[in-house]
Amino acid sequence: MFVIDCPAHRARMILPVERIRGLHNTDAGILLDLECYCGHVAHIRTGRARTPAPPLIH
């Protein structure tokens, strides 16, 4: 379950995983697109930003 602030409903809405419309792994973190029952799509960033890999030691 996810909670979004929906401007169309002017309320917080609880959405199930079935409302996920996109999931993108980016350098800024995981971007999640959720569609409210009214059609509004909310974008949530979660997770950690990608950090560079440590240098290899030979």
The first five atom37 places (N, CA, C, CB, O) and aatype in JSON, in Angstrom:
{
  "aatype": [12, 13, 19, 9, 3, 4, 14, 0, 8, 1, 0, 1, 12, 9, 10, 14, 19, 6, 1, 9, 1, 7, 10, 8, 2, 16, 3, 0, 7, 9, 10, 10, 3, 10, 6, 4, 18, 4, 7, 8, 19, 0, 8, 9, 1, 16, 7, 1, 0, 1, 16, 14, 0, 14, 14, 10, 9, 8],
  "atom_mask": [
    [1, 1, 1, 1, 1],
    [1, 1, 1, 1, 1],
    [1, 1, 1, 1, 1],
    [1, 1, 1, 1, 1],
    [1, 1, 1, 1, 1],
    [1, 1, 1, 1, 1],
    [1, 1, 1, 1, 1],
    [1, 1, 1, 1, 1],
    [1, 1, 1, 1, 1],
    [1, 1, 1, 1, 1],
    [1, 1, 1, 1, 1],
    [1, 1, 1, 1, 1],
    [1, 1, 1, 1, 1],
    [1, 1, 1, 1, 1],
    [1, 1, 1, 1, 1],
    [1, 1, 1, 1, 1],
    [1, 1, 1, 1, 1],
    [1, 1, 1, 1, 1],
    [1, 1, 1, 1, 1],
    [1, 1, 1, 1, 1],
    [1, 1, 1, 1, 1],
    [1, 1, 1, 0, 1],
    [1, 1, 1, 1, 1],
    [1, 1, 1, 1, 1],
    [1, 1, 1, 1, 1],
    [1, 1, 1, 1, 1],
    [1, 1, 1, 1, 1],
    [1, 1, 1, 1, 1],
    [1, 1, 1, 0, 1],
    [1, 1, 1, 1, 1],
    [1, 1, 1, 1, 1],
    [1, 1, 1, 1, 1],
    [1, 1, 1, 1, 1],
    [1, 1, 1, 1, 1],
    [1, 1, 1, 1, 1],
    [1, 1, 1, 1, 1],
    [1, 1, 1, 1, 1],
    [1, 1, 1, 1, 1],
    [1, 1, 1, 0, 1],
    [1, 1, 1, 1, 1],
    [1, 1, 1, 1, 1],
    [1, 1, 1, 1, 1],
    [1, 1, 1, 1, 1],
    [1, 1, 1, 1, 1],
    [1, 1, 1, 1, 1],
    [1, 1, 1, 1, 1],
    [1, 1, 1, 0, 1],
    [1, 1, 1, 1, 1],
    [1, 1, 1, 1, 1],
    [1, 1, 1, 1, 1],
    [1, 1, 1, 1, 1],
    [1, 1, 1, 1, 1],
    [1, 1, 1, 1, 1],
    [1, 1, 1, 1, 1],
    [1, 1, 1, 1, 1],
    [1, 1, 1, 1, 1],
    [1, 1, 1, 1, 1],
    [1, 1, 1, 1, 1]
  ],
  "atom_positions": [
    [[0.84, -1.17, 0.0], [0.0, 0.0, 0.0], [0.89, 1.25, 0.0], [-0.96, -0.01, 1.22], [1.96, 1.27, 0.6]],
    [[0.42, 2.26, -0.69], [1.13, 3.52, -0.81], [0.18, 4.66, -0.48], [1.74, 3.69, -2.23], [-1.02, 4.57, -0.75]],
    [[0.71, 5.73, 0.1], [-0.08, 6.91, 0.4], [0.41, 8.05, -0.49], [0.01, 7.3, 1.93], [1.61, 8.33, -0.55]],
    [[-0.53, 8.71, -1.18], [-0.19, 9.87, -2.0], [-1.11, 11.02, -1.61], [-0.31, 9.55, -3.52], [-2.18, 10.81, -1.04]],
    [[-0.67, 12.24, -1.92], [-1.53, 13.41, -1.79], [-2.12, 13.69, -3.16], [-0.72, 14.66, -1.24], [-1.4, 14.07, -4.08]],
    [[-3.43, 13.5, -3.31], [-4.09, 13.66, -4.6], [-4.73, 15.05, -4.68], [-5.14, 12.55, -4.83], [-5.62, 15.36, -3.88]],
    [[-4.29, 15.89, -5.63], [-4.87, 17.23, -5.74], [-6.32, 17.18, -6.24], [-4.04, 18.09, -6.67], [-7.1, 18.08, -5.92]],
    [[-6.69, 16.18, -7.01], [-8.07, 16.08, -7.51], [-9.04, 15.75, -6.37], [-8.16, 15.01, -8.6], [-10.14, 16.3, -6.32]],
    [[-8.63, 14.87, -5.47], [-9.46, 14.52, -4.32], [-9.3, 15.51, -3.17], [-9.12, 13.11, -3.84], [-10.13, 15.57, -2.26]],
    [[-8.21, 16.29, -3.22], [-7.85, 17.19, -2.11], [-7.76, 16.41, -0.8], [-8.87, 18.34, -1.99], [-8.23, 16.85, 0.25]],
    [[-7.12, 15.24, -0.9], [-7.0, 14.36, 0.26], [-5.85, 13.39, 0.05], [-8.33, 13.58, 0.51], [-5.33, 13.24, -1.06]],
    [[-5.47, 12.75, 1.12], [-4.49, 11.67, 1.03], [-5.24, 10.41, 0.63], [-3.72, 11.47, 2.38], [-6.31, 10.1, 1.15]],
    [[-4.66, 9.68, -0.31], [-5.29, 8.46, -0.8], [-4.36, 7.28, -0.55], [-5.63, 8.58, -2.31], [-3.14, 7.4, -0.67]],
    [[-4.94, 6.15, -0.2], [-4.2, 4.92, -0.02], [-4.39, 4.08, -1.27], [-4.66, 4.15, 1.28], [-5.52, 3.76, -1.65]],
    [[-3.28, 3.72, -1.91], [-3.34, 2.97, -3.16], [-2.65, 1.62, -3.01], [-2.7, 3.77, -4.29], [-1.6, 1.54, -2.38]],
    [[-3.23, 0.57, -3.57], [-2.59, -0.75, -3.54], [-1.51, -0.85, -4.61], [-3.64, -1.86, -3.73], [-1.38, 0.03, -5.46]],
    [[-0.74, -1.92, -4.58], [0.35, -2.11, -5.54], [-0.18, -2.22, -6.97], [1.15, -3.36, -5.19], [0.57, -1.96, -7.92]],
    [[-1.42, -2.59, -7.14], [-2.0, -2.69, -8.49], [-2.09, -1.33, -9.19], [-3.38, -3.31, -8.41], [-2.3, -1.28, -10.4]],
    [[-1.95, -0.23, -8.43], [-2.02, 1.12, -9.01], [-0.65, 1.61, -9.47], [-2.6, 2.09, -7.99], [-0.54, 2.75, -9.94]],
    [[0.4, 0.8, -9.34], [1.73, 1.18, -9.84], [1.67, 1.2, -11.36], [2.84, 0.19, -9.33], [1.24, 0.23, -11.99]],
    [[2.12, 2.3, -11.96], [2.12, 2.43, -13.42], [3.53, 2.5, -14.0], [1.34, 3.68, -13.82], [3.72, 2.39, -15.21]],
    [[4.52, 2.69, -13.14], [5.89, 2.73, -13.61], [6.86, 2.59, -12.46], [0.0, 0.0, 0.0], [6.59, 3.02, -11.34]],
    [[8.0, 1.98, -12.75], [9.05, 1.79, -11.75], [10.38, 1.95, -12.5], [8.95, 0.37, -11.03], [10.69, 1.18, -13.41]],
    [[11.15, 2.97, -12.1], [12.37, 3.31, -12.83], [13.53, 3.43, -11.85], [12.19, 4.62, -13.62], [13.46, 4.19, -10.88]],
    [[14.59, 2.67, -12.1], [15.8, 2.76, -11.27], [16.71, 3.82, -11.9], [16.53, 1.36, -11.16], [17.17, 3.65, -13.03]],
    [[16.96, 4.9, -11.18], [17.77, 6.0, -11.7], [18.92, 6.3, -10.75], [16.91, 7.26, -11.92], [19.0, 5.73, -9.66]],
    [[19.81, 7.2, -11.17], [20.9, 7.62, -10.29], [20.38, 8.35, -9.06], [21.87, 8.53, -11.05], [21.05, 8.35, -8.02]],
    [[19.21, 8.96, -9.15], [18.63, 9.7, -8.02], [17.9, 8.79, -7.05], [17.68, 10.77, -8.54], [17.55, 9.24, -5.95]],
    [[17.67, 7.56, -7.4], [16.93, 6.63, -6.56], [15.87, 5.94, -7.4], [0.0, 0.0, 0.0], [15.9, 6.02, -8.63]],
    [[14.95, 5.26, -6.77], [13.87, 4.56, -7.46], [12.71, 5.52, -7.63], [13.44, 3.28, -6.68], [12.23, 6.11, -6.66]],
    [[12.25, 5.68, -8.87], [11.1, 6.54, -9.15], [9.89, 5.66, -9.39], [11.36, 7.47, -10.39], [9.92, 4.74, -10.2]],
    [[8.83, 5.94, -8.66], [7.61, 5.15, -8.69], [6.47, 6.03, -9.18], [7.3, 4.55, -7.3], [6.24, 7.11, -8.62]],
    [[5.75, 5.58, -10.21], [4.58, 6.29, -10.71], [3.34, 5.54, -10.25], [4.61, 6.42, -12.27], [3.19, 4.35, -10.53]],
    [[2.46, 6.24, -9.53], [1.23, 5.63, -9.02], [0.03, 6.38, -9.57], [1.21, 5.64, -7.48], [0.01, 7.61, -9.58]],
    [[-0.97, 5.65, -10.03], [-2.17, 6.27, -10.57], [-3.31, 6.17, -9.56], [-2.57, 5.62, -11.92], [-3.69, 5.08, -9.13]],
    [[-3.85, 7.33, -9.19], [-4.98, 7.4, -8.28], [-6.23, 6.89, -9.0], [-5.18, 8.85, -7.75], [-6.23, 6.76, -10.23]],
    [[-7.26, 6.62, -8.26], [-8.52, 6.14, -8.83], [-9.14, 7.17, -9.78], [-9.51, 5.8, -7.73], [-9.92, 6.81, -10.66]],
    [[-8.81, 8.45, -9.6], [-9.36, 9.52, -10.43], [-8.54, 9.74, -11.7], [-9.43, 10.81, -9.64], [-8.96, 10.5, -12.58]],
    [[-7.38, 9.09, -11.82], [-6.54, 9.24, -12.99], [-5.28, 10.07, -12.75], [0.0, 0.0, 0.0], [-4.37, 10.06, -13.58]],
    [[-5.22, 10.8, -11.63], [-4.02, 11.58, -11.31], [-2.84, 10.64, -11.1], [-4.25, 12.46, -10.03], [-2.96, 9.63, -10.41]],
    [[-1.69, 10.98, -11.7], [-0.48, 10.16, -11.54], [0.47, 10.9, -10.6], [0.21, 9.87, -12.92], [0.87, 12.03, -10.86]],
    [[0.83, 10.24, -9.51], [1.77, 10.79, -8.54], [3.13, 10.14, -8.77], [1.28, 10.55, -7.07], [3.22, 8.97, -9.13]],
    [[4.19, 10.92, -8.57], [5.56, 10.44, -8.75], [6.24, 10.47, -7.39], [6.34, 11.31, -9.8], [6.31, 11.52, -6.74]],
    [[6.74, 9.34, -6.97], [7.39, 9.21, -5.67], [8.83, 8.74, -5.89], [6.61, 8.22, -4.74], [9.07, 7.8, -6.66]],
    [[9.77, 9.38, -5.22], [11.16, 8.93, -5.25], [11.44, 8.22, -3.93], [12.16, 10.12, -5.48], [11.12, 8.75, -2.87]],
    [[12.02, 7.05, -4.01], [12.33, 6.28, -2.82], [13.7, 5.64, -3.0], [11.25, 5.21, -2.55], [14.32, 5.76, -4.06]],
    [[14.17, 4.99, -2.0], [15.48, 4.34, -2.08], [16.61, 5.35, -1.92], [0.0, 0.0, 0.0], [16.38, 6.52, -1.63]],
    [[17.8, 4.88, -2.12], [18.99, 5.72, -1.99], [19.53, 6.08, -3.36], [20.07, 5.02, -1.17], [19.38, 5.34, -4.32]],
    [[20.17, 7.23, -3.42], [20.85, 7.62, -4.66], [22.02, 6.67, -4.9], [21.35, 9.1, -4.59], [22.65, 6.18, -3.97]],
    [[22.28, 6.44, -6.16], [23.38, 5.54, -6.51], [24.7, 6.19, -6.12], [23.36, 5.21, -8.03], [24.92, 7.38, -6.36]],
    [[25.57, 5.4, -5.53], [26.91, 5.88, -5.17], [27.92, 5.21, -6.08], [27.24, 5.6, -3.66], [27.71, 4.07, -6.5]],
    [[29.0, 5.88, -6.39], [30.01, 5.27, -7.26], [30.61, 4.03, -6.6], [31.12, 6.29, -7.59], [30.75, 3.96, -5.38]],
    [[30.96, 3.07, -7.41], [31.6, 1.85, -6.89], [32.99, 2.2, -6.37], [31.7, 0.75, -8.0], [33.66, 3.07, -6.93]],
    [[33.42, 1.54, -5.31], [34.76, 1.82, -4.8], [35.8, 1.33, -5.81], [34.99, 1.13, -3.41], [35.54, 0.4, -6.57]],
    [[36.98, 1.94, -5.83], [38.01, 1.52, -6.78], [38.49, 0.11, -6.49], [39.18, 2.48, -6.74], [38.53, -0.33, -5.34]],
    [[38.84, -0.59, -7.55], [39.36, -1.95, -7.38], [40.79, -1.9, -6.88], [39.28, -2.75, -8.72], [41.59, -1.1, -7.36]],
    [[41.11, -2.74, -5.95], [42.48, -2.81, -5.41], [43.14, -4.06, -5.98], [42.49, -2.83, -3.83], [42.62, -5.17, -5.83]],
    [[44.26, -3.87, -6.64], [44.96, -5.01, -7.25], [46.09, -5.46, -6.38], [45.49, -4.65, -8.64], [46.8, -6.4, -6.72]]
  ]
}
